[in-house]
Each structure stands twice: as C-alpha cells, then as structure tokens.
Amino acid sequence: MAYFECLHEVKLITDLIHKHGITGMRKSISNTAEYGDLSRGKRVVTDETRKAMKQILSEIQSGSFADEWMAECAAGKPKMAAQAEKESTHPIEQIGRKLRAMMPWLKSKTTDAELADAKPQTSEEHCAVGAKG
C-alpha cells in the first residue's frame, strides 16, 4: 500500500500539476491528501532543503557539476555504477517490481528485467554535456 501511495501515484500528481498547477492538483486529490499537503508539506521542504537545492543550482551554474560529471565519465563512471546498483536493491524497488507485475494496465514494451539487462550507453553517448540520462 505504501508503495502505491508514495511512488506509484507520482505520475498522477505530476500530470495534474503539469496540467492544472499545484492549486489545481490539490482540487483533484482527496481532502485527506490535500490537508496533508497543506499542513505537513513545509516539514518536507524546509529551509535546509532550500539551502541544499540552492547549493546544487550553484554547482550547476558554476560548471563544477559538469566538471565532476566529465571526471566521472573519464574514469568509467565507477561511482555512478555503484550508486545505481545500490539504489536498484532498495526495498521500494523490490516491492515495486512485484506490484507492477500485478498491474496489467502498466504493461509496456520494455519490462523491468529488460531494463536491468539493457546494454549501458557508451561513455560518448552517456557523458556528453547536456545529454539525456
């Protein structure tokens, strides 16, 4: 249940915000969810969160993020691969795979297993500045 509520509905919420803005999204969700957003949201996005986001933006604007990314690519992306592997074993991923398998309306041309076995992009494809991915 927690997976479905916390992760699966991200697309729904994102689509609602995209189409109607945050206020419009709030009008489309349950009163309980709206109340939770209005009464608890500031606990999630705190001054500390905003400070971290500003620091990340500064790293992007200064070019230090791009420099770090290019160095990671030049080294063969070892930190990225290790972190991706760690994240792929998170319990929400394990539960998500099981639940998505029970949701026939989510069937796509590419399965989770196929994504896991997909050939990684080459460094040139994956490490270009501004490249998707």
C-alpha positions as CSV (number, residue, x, y, z in Angstrom):
1,M,0.0,0.0,0.0
2,A,2.8,2.4,0.9
3,Y,4.5,1.8,-2.4
4,F,1.3,2.6,-4.3
5,E,0.5,5.7,-2.4
6,C,4.1,7.1,-2.2
7,L,5.6,6.2,-5.5
8,H,3.1,4.8,-8.0
9,E,1.0,8.0,-7.8
10,V,3.9,10.3,-8.5
11,K,2.9,10.3,-12.2
12,L,-0.7,11.2,-11.5
13,I,0.4,14.1,-9.2
14,T,3.0,15.3,-11.7
15,D,0.4,15.1,-14.6
16,L,-2.1,17.1,-12.5
17,I,0.5,19.8,-11.6
18,H,1.6,20.0,-15.2
19,K,-2.0,20.4,-16.5
20,H,-3.6,22.5,-13.6
21,G,-0.8,23.8,-11.4
22,I,-0.3,23.0,-7.8
23,T,-3.6,24.6,-6.7
24,G,-5.5,22.7,-9.4
25,M,-3.8,19.4,-8.4
26,R,-4.9,20.0,-4.8
27,K,-8.5,20.3,-6.1
28,S,-8.2,16.9,-7.8
29,I,-6.8,14.8,-4.9
30,S,-8.6,13.6,-1.8
31,N,-9.4,16.0,1.0
32,T,-7.1,13.9,3.2
33,A,-4.2,14.2,0.8
34,E,-4.8,17.9,0.3
35,Y,-4.9,18.5,4.1
36,G,-1.7,16.5,4.5
37,D,0.0,18.6,1.8
38,L,-1.1,21.9,3.3
39,S,-0.5,21.0,6.9
40,R,2.7,18.9,6.6
41,G,4.4,20.0,3.3
42,K,6.6,22.6,5.0
43,R,8.2,19.8,7.1
44,V,9.4,18.1,3.9
45,V,10.7,21.2,2.1
46,T,12.5,23.0,4.8
47,D,15.0,25.9,4.9
48,E,17.7,23.2,5.0
49,T,16.2,21.6,1.8
50,R,16.0,25.0,0.1
51,K,19.6,25.7,1.1
52,A,20.8,22.3,-0.4
53,M,18.8,23.0,-3.6
54,K,20.4,26.4,-3.9
55,Q,23.9,24.8,-3.4
56,I,23.2,22.3,-6.1
57,L,22.0,25.0,-8.5
58,S,25.2,27.0,-7.7
59,E,27.3,23.9,-8.6
60,I,25.4,23.6,-11.9
61,Q,25.7,27.3,-12.7
62,S,29.4,27.4,-11.9
63,G,30.2,24.4,-14.0
64,S,31.6,22.4,-11.1
65,F,28.8,19.8,-11.6
66,A,29.8,19.4,-15.3
67,D,33.4,19.1,-14.3
68,E,32.6,16.4,-11.8
69,W,30.5,14.6,-14.3
70,M,33.2,14.7,-17.0
71,A,35.7,13.3,-14.5
72,E,33.3,10.6,-13.5
73,C,32.9,9.7,-17.2
74,A,36.6,9.8,-17.9
75,A,37.0,7.3,-15.0
76,G,34.4,4.9,-16.5
77,K,31.6,6.0,-14.1
78,P,32.5,3.8,-11.1
79,K,30.7,6.0,-8.5
80,M,27.6,6.2,-10.7
81,A,27.5,2.5,-11.3
82,A,28.0,1.7,-7.6
83,Q,25.3,4.1,-6.5
84,A,22.9,2.9,-9.3
85,E,23.4,-0.7,-8.1
86,K,22.8,0.2,-4.5
87,E,19.6,2.1,-5.4
88,S,18.3,-0.7,-7.5
89,T,18.2,-3.0,-4.5
90,H,16.3,-0.6,-2.3
91,P,13.2,-2.3,-0.8
92,I,10.8,0.1,-2.7
93,E,12.3,-1.1,-6.0
94,Q,11.9,-4.8,-5.0
95,I,8.3,-4.2,-3.9
96,G,7.6,-2.0,-7.0
97,R,8.7,-4.8,-9.4
98,K,6.3,-7.2,-7.7
99,L,3.4,-4.8,-7.7
100,R,3.9,-3.6,-11.3
101,A,3.9,-7.2,-12.4
102,M,0.3,-7.4,-11.0
103,M,-0.8,-4.3,-12.8
104,P,-1.6,-5.3,-16.4
105,W,-2.5,-1.8,-17.4
106,L,1.1,-0.8,-16.9
107,K,2.5,-3.4,-19.3
108,S,4.9,-1.7,-21.7
109,K,7.1,-2.8,-24.5
110,T,10.1,-2.9,-22.1
111,T,9.9,-4.9,-18.9
112,D,11.8,-4.3,-15.7
113,A,14.0,-7.3,-16.4
114,E,14.8,-6.0,-19.9
115,L,15.7,-2.6,-18.4
116,A,18.0,-4.3,-15.9
117,D,19.7,-6.2,-18.7
118,A,19.9,-3.3,-21.1
119,K,23.3,-2.5,-22.6
120,P,24.6,0.7,-21.0
121,Q,25.3,3.6,-23.2
122,T,28.9,4.2,-24.2
123,S,30.8,6.9,-22.5
124,E,30.5,9.1,-25.6
125,E,26.7,8.6,-25.6
126,H,26.1,8.9,-21.9
127,C,28.7,11.5,-20.9
128,A,28.0,14.3,-23.3
129,V,27.3,17.5,-21.5
130,G,23.5,18.1,-21.8
131,A,22.9,14.5,-22.9
132,K,19.7,12.9,-21.6
133,G,20.4,10.3,-18.9
